[in-house]
């Protein structure tokens, strides 16, 4: 008997394997950088857990040796990399209770705890109560002196977990005076292990529970809580901000502002494979009818009440620019949008920012907002940031070249 495929597009797996073999990329094929370990490269998707595990084990050995010598900075660097590699190793195993996934996740958690012993600032595990005695697992990165300060809630993308940001070796929040809390929302990381599914309003309710927790922390300035979502987290962050109005700002970056239009139909089949697991579905038709049809920010954006920054690449295939422009127009709050010329998905190490990630400039934007030195207006502003230009604070105001309902070239 021929094995039943999970999704209609699973028969394209050979194309994904070919792209991985030829380009060293798992997805987001527009980018040229390799996104798998280079020492022993994966040639097809089934190899990914193994090559990432081997990369993780090497950094684990380096980290433990440095820790034993008291070289905490080097140990923290290697623990960061071991965490990232174990995260990548467990991620593509999208089957509940898979023994290899569970073992790799235990190793990931072990590296997180060891890193907390060498980092030069406090990192706390936080478990926020959720449905049926379950918890939303978070990592809270605190300023070294634990002073009362603004906090950024990091909402990871579909292929991310709470461990991905910030890196302890170079925490960009510290220099800008921010605590950072990264969460495993429904369908992510430890929520997968607990079978907390990414369906309905689960993410909004989970995010609201996290905000309620932060309100109890003496280190948190309750008037300066920001939400920062990346990729699919850009979608969840907007939905969360429309649902819970206690945040003082939201940044929705690396756009998935209206994901059901392209991410599950035109983009890599991997996205749908992964999200069906995150939602707890095996039947594609039921998934389309019960989950995908309601995955939109339309009808929610006008309910957001805080200043909002949208960030996207000009040719991001997961959110065509016309969708991003329409989302921006639907916002009724002080707002701003950055469009990075000739960029795609994601927005790391880009020429438009002199080689920096969008994270750095987003945190600068939030700092300026909370300091009152740069506050957007309700009229809004769109910046078209040239690939080799002078960044978002240069003369780059842009008027969209398409009207509502028209396709961007």
C-alpha positions in Angstrom: 0.0 0.0 0.0 1.3 3.5 -0.9 1.8 5.6 2.2 -0.8 8.3 2.6 0.7 11.8 2.3 -0.2 14.3 5.0 -0.6 17.2 2.6 -1.3 17.5 -1.1 2.0 19.2 -1.6 4.1 16.6 0.2 4.9 15.1 -3.2 7.1 18.1 -3.7 9.6 16.9 -1.0 12.1 16.0 -3.6 12.3 19.6 -4.7 12.9 20.7 -1.1 15.7 18.1 -0.8 17.2 19.3 -4.0 17.2 22.9 -2.9 18.7 22.0 0.4 21.4 19.9 -1.3 22.3 22.6 -3.9 21.8 25.8 -1.8 22.3 24.7 1.8 18.9 26.3 2.6 15.9 24.8 4.3 13.5 27.5 3.2 13.4 31.2 2.3 15.3 30.3 -0.8 15.8 33.9 -2.0 18.7 34.3 0.5 22.2 33.2 -0.4 23.6 32.4 3.0 23.8 28.8 4.1 21.4 27.9 7.0 22.7 24.5 7.9 26.0 23.4 9.5 28.8 23.5 7.0 31.1 20.9 8.4 28.9 17.9 7.5 26.1 19.4 5.4 22.6 17.9 5.2 21.8 16.7 1.7 18.1 16.1 2.4 15.6 17.0 5.1 15.8 13.6 6.9 19.5 14.4 7.7 18.7 17.7 9.5 18.2 16.4 13.0 21.5 14.4 12.8 23.7 17.2 11.4 22.3 19.7 13.8 22.7 17.3 16.8 26.4 16.8 15.9 26.9 20.5 15.6 25.2 21.0 19.0 27.4 18.3 20.6 30.6 20.0 19.5 29.5 23.4 20.9 28.4 21.7 24.1 31.9 20.2 24.5 33.5 23.6 23.9 31.1 25.3 26.3 31.7 22.9 29.1 35.4 23.0 28.7 35.4 26.8 28.8 33.1 26.8 31.8 35.4 24.5 33.7 38.3 26.9 33.0 36.2 29.9 34.3 36.1 31.4 30.8 32.4 32.3 31.1 32.2 34.7 28.1 33.5 31.9 25.8 31.3 29.4 27.5 28.2 31.6 27.0 29.0 32.0 23.3 29.3 28.2 22.8 26.2 27.6 24.9 24.3 30.0 22.7 25.3 28.0 19.7 24.6 24.6 21.3 21.1 25.9 22.2 20.5 27.0 18.6 21.8 23.7 17.2 19.7 21.5 19.5 16.7 23.7 18.7 17.2 23.2 15.0 17.8 19.4 15.6 14.5 18.8 17.4 12.4 21.2 15.3 11.8 19.3 12.0 10.6 16.2 13.9 6.9 17.1 13.8 5.3 14.1 15.4 3.9 14.0 18.9 5.8 12.1 21.5 8.6 11.2 19.2 11.5 9.8 21.4 14.3 11.5 19.4 12.5 14.8 19.6 12.0 14.5 23.3 15.6 13.6 23.9 16.8 16.5 21.8 14.5 18.9 23.6 15.9 17.7 27.0 19.4 18.5 25.7 18.2 21.9 24.5 16.8 22.6 28.0 20.0 21.4 29.7 22.1 23.9 27.6 19.7 26.7 28.6 20.2 26.0 32.3 24.0 25.7 31.9 24.1 29.0 30.0 22.3 30.7 32.9 25.3 29.9 35.1 27.8 31.6 32.8 25.8 34.6 31.4 26.7 38.0 32.8 23.1 38.9 33.6 20.2 37.0 35.1 18.1 34.6 32.9 15.1 33.1 34.6 12.8 30.3 33.5 9.1 31.4 33.8 6.1 29.1 33.6 2.8 31.1 33.1 -0.3 29.2 34.0 -2.5 28.3 31.0 -5.4 25.9 30.2 -5.9 22.6 32.1 -2.9 23.0 34.4 -0.5 23.5 31.5 2.0 26.4 31.2 3.4 28.8 28.7 7.1 28.4 29.0 9.2 31.6 28.8 12.8 32.8 29.3 13.1 36.2 31.1 16.3 38.0 30.4 16.8 40.7 33.0 19.0 43.7 33.2 22.0 43.0 35.4 20.9 45.3 38.2 17.2 44.1 37.9 16.1 47.8 37.9 12.5 48.7 36.9 12.7 49.1 33.2 10.7 48.6 30.0 10.3 45.0 28.8 9.9 43.5 25.3 7.9 40.4 24.8 9.5 38.5 22.0 7.0 36.5 19.9 8.9 33.9 17.9 8.2 32.8 14.4 6.9 29.4 13.2 10.4 27.9 13.0 11.5 29.5 16.3 11.2 28.9 20.0 11.8 31.0 23.1 15.5 30.1 23.0 16.2 31.8 19.7 16.3 35.4 21.0 18.1 37.2 22.5 21.5 35.6 22.5 23.1 35.8 25.9 26.6 36.5 24.5 25.3 39.6 22.7 21.9 40.6 24.2 20.9 43.7 22.3 18.3 44.6 24.9 20.9 45.2 27.6 22.6 48.2 25.9 19.2 49.8 25.3 17.9 49.3 28.8 15.3 46.6 28.1 14.4 43.4 29.9 13.3 40.8 27.3 10.9 37.9 27.8 10.7 35.3 25.0 7.7 33.0 25.0 6.9 29.6 23.7 3.4 30.3 22.4 0.9 27.6 21.4 2.5 25.3 18.9 6.1 26.3 19.8 8.8 24.7 21.8 7.6 23.4 25.1 4.0 24.1 24.1 4.5 21.4 21.5 5.7 19.0 24.1 2.6 19.8 26.2 0.3 19.7 23.2 -0.8 23.3 23.5 -2.0 23.8 20.0 -1.8 26.8 17.7 -5.5 27.1 17.0 -8.3 29.6 17.4 -7.4 32.4 19.9 -4.9 30.3 21.9 -2.0 32.5 21.0 -3.8 35.7 22.0 -4.9 34.2 25.3 -1.4 32.9 26.0 0.1 36.3 25.2 -2.4 38.0 27.5 -1.5 35.5 30.3 2.2 36.5 29.8 1.3 40.2 30.0 -0.6 39.5 33.3 2.5 37.8 34.7 4.8 40.6 33.8 2.4 43.0 35.6 3.4 41.2 38.8 7.2 41.6 38.4 8.8 44.5 40.3 11.5 44.8 37.6 8.9 45.7 34.9 7.7 49.2 34.1 4.1 48.3 33.6 3.5 51.4 31.4 6.3 50.3 29.0 5.6 46.8 27.9 6.3 46.2 24.1 5.4 43.2 21.9 7.8 42.3 19.2 6.8 39.5 16.7 9.0 38.0 14.0 7.7 36.1 10.9 4.6 34.2 11.9 5.1 36.0 15.2 4.4 39.2 13.3 0.9 37.8 12.7 0.5 36.6 16.3 1.8 39.9 17.7 -0.8 41.9 15.8 -3.6 39.5 16.8 -2.4 39.7 20.4 -2.4 43.5 20.3 -5.9 43.6 19.0 -7.0 41.3 21.8 -5.2 42.7 24.8 -4.6 46.5 25.0 -2.2 46.7 27.9 1.0 46.8 25.7 2.4 50.3 25.0 3.8 49.4 21.6 3.9 46.6 19.1 6.4 45.9 16.4 5.4 43.3 13.7 8.4 42.4 11.6 9.5 40.0 8.9 6.0 40.1 7.6 3.3 37.5 7.7 0.5 40.1 8.0 -2.0 38.0 6.1 -0.4 34.6 6.0 -3.2 32.4 4.6 -2.9 34.1 1.2 0.5 32.7 0.4 2.3 30.8 3.1 0.2 27.6 2.8 -0.4 27.7 -0.9 2.4 29.4 -2.8 5.5 29.1 -0.5 7.5 26.1 0.5 5.3 23.1 1.5 7.4 22.9 4.7 5.3 25.7 6.2 2.1 23.8 6.0 3.7 20.6 7.1 5.0 22.3 10.2 1.9 24.3 11.0 -0.4 21.3 10.8 1.7 19.7 13.5 1.7 22.9 15.6 -2.1 22.9 15.3 -2.5 19.2 16.0 -4.0 18.2 12.6 -3.4 15.2 10.4 -6.2 15.9 7.9 -5.4 18.7 5.5 -9.0 19.4 4.5 -10.0 19.8 8.1 -7.0 22.0 8.8 -7.9 24.3 5.9 -11.6 24.5 6.9 -11.1 24.9 10.7 -7.8 26.8 11.0 -6.5 28.4 7.9 -9.7 30.2 6.8 -9.6 32.3 10.0 -5.8 33.1 10.0 -5.9 36.8 9.0 -5.2 40.1 10.6 -8.0 41.7 8.5 -10.8 42.8 10.8 -8.4 43.0 13.8 -6.0 45.8 13.0 -8.4 48.6 13.7 -8.8 47.2 17.2 -5.1 47.9 18.1 -4.7 50.9 20.4 -0.9 51.3 20.8 1.7 52.8 18.5 2.7 50.2 15.8 5.7 49.6 13.6 5.4 47.2 10.6 8.6 46.0 9.0 8.9 44.0 5.8 11.1 43.2 2.8 10.1 44.6 -0.5 9.8 41.1 -2.1 8.9 39.0 0.9 7.1 35.9 -0.6 5.2 35.3 2.7 3.6 38.7 2.6 3.3 40.4 -0.8 3.9 44.1 -0.4 0.4 45.0 -1.4 -0.8 43.0 1.7 1.6 44.8 3.9 0.4 48.2 2.6 -3.2 47.4 3.1 -2.5 46.2 6.7 -0.7 49.5 7.4 -3.7 51.4 6.0 -6.0 49.5 8.3 -4.2 50.7 11.4 -5.9 53.6 13.2 -3.1 54.3 15.7 0.2 56.2 15.5 2.1 54.1 13.0 5.1 53.6 10.9 6.2 51.1 8.3 9.7 50.2 7.0 10.0 48.6 3.6 13.5 47.2 2.9 14.4 47.5 -0.8 15.2 44.1 -2.5 14.8 42.1 0.8 12.9 39.0 1.4 12.3 36.8 4.5 13.9 37.1 7.0 15.8 40.4 7.6 19.1 39.4 9.2 22.5 40.8 8.2 21.0 43.0 5.5 22.9 45.7 3.5 20.0 48.1 4.1 21.2 48.3 7.7 24.9 48.2 7.1 25.0 44.4 7.8 22.9 44.5 11.0 19.7 42.6 11.8 16.3 44.3 11.9 16.3 43.4 15.7 18.9 46.1 16.4 17.0 48.9 14.8 13.6 47.7 16.1 15.0 48.0 19.7 16.3 51.5 18.8 12.8 52.4 17.6 11.2 51.2 20.8 13.8 53.0 23.0 13.2 56.2 21.1 9.4 55.7 21.5 9.6 55.1 25.2 12.0 58.0 25.7 9.7 60.3 23.8 12.3 61.3 21.3 10.7 59.8 18.2 6.9 59.2 18.3 4.9 58.2 15.2 1.7 60.0 14.2 -1.7 58.8 13.3 -1.0 60.1 9.8 1.8 57.6 9.7 5.0 57.3 7.7 6.3 54.7 5.3 10.1 54.5 4.8 11.5 52.8 1.7 15.0 51.9 2.9 17.4 51.5 0.1 19.6 48.5 -0.1 22.8 50.5 0.0 21.3 53.7 1.5 21.5 55.3 4.9 18.9 53.4 6.9 15.4 54.2 8.2 16.4 57.6 9.7 17.6 59.1 6.4 15.4 60.9 3.9 13.4 57.9 2.7 9.7 58.7 3.1 7.8 56.7 0.5 4.4 56.9 -1.2 3.2 53.4 -2.3 3.1 53.0 -6.0 0.0 50.8 -5.9 -3.5 51.5 -4.7 -5.6 49.2 -2.4 -6.3 46.0 -4.2 -3.6 46.3 -6.8 -0.6 43.9 -7.0 2.9 45.3 -6.5 5.2 44.4 -9.4 
